[in-house]
Amino acid sequence: MDYTLAIDDSPDTVPGGTGVLLLHPSTGETDRIDTDFLKKDTDRFLVISTRTTAREVTQKLDYYDVDAESAVILDTLSVDRGYSRRSSENVHYVGAPDDLDGIVQQTEEFLAGHDGKLRVSLDSITELAYYAGEESTMDAIRAILALLDDHDAVGLFHLATEVHSDDVVDSYRDLFDGVIDLNEDGTVTTDF
């Protein structure tokens, strides 16, 4: 199954199982790329949020006119920070951003529990590594990429380049089928 990608300089379509790494400056405006990825050619999508709460994700989807009815949100922050939370069919929680097993399990449940064209957005790898360490995070990313392949889904994974060493960025780059570089000036270059 092919998926429309159509993000600036990227290919028009990518096959199911494709993982895309979005490299960006830590102050980069990634919302446009993320929401463009989610709104095209999709039956259901999972947003794994390690930087913002489910409420903030919902606000972002509304602002960028993404069909929130198609969304499932995994909030990794609210429980750990003691924020009020309202579980629903489309909003799930794990205890903290370092609960990598819980994140992988929730991703697997989403992919196994839905049919059609499925997308996953993980924002961001950088936050996971901050809380759980680089090696454990890399293992979790490998597991999620394998799940995308198993379920013929596609994923977009955010990574702030300024926070990681060049060697670490290159190690992540090697895991993915395609890379989108968001530059400081907002331009995009891709490598697929």
Buried (B, 14 or more C-beta within 10 A) or exposed (E): EBBBBBBBEBBEBBEBBBBBBBBBBEEBEBEBBBBBBBBBBBEBBBBBBBBBBBBBBBEBBEEBEBEBEBBBBBBBBBBBEEEEBEEEEBBBBBEBBBBBEBBBEBBBBBBEEBEEBBBBBBBBBBBBBBBBEBEBBBEBBEBBBBBBBEBBBBBBBBBBBEBBEEEBBEEBBEBBBBBBBBEEEEEBEBBB
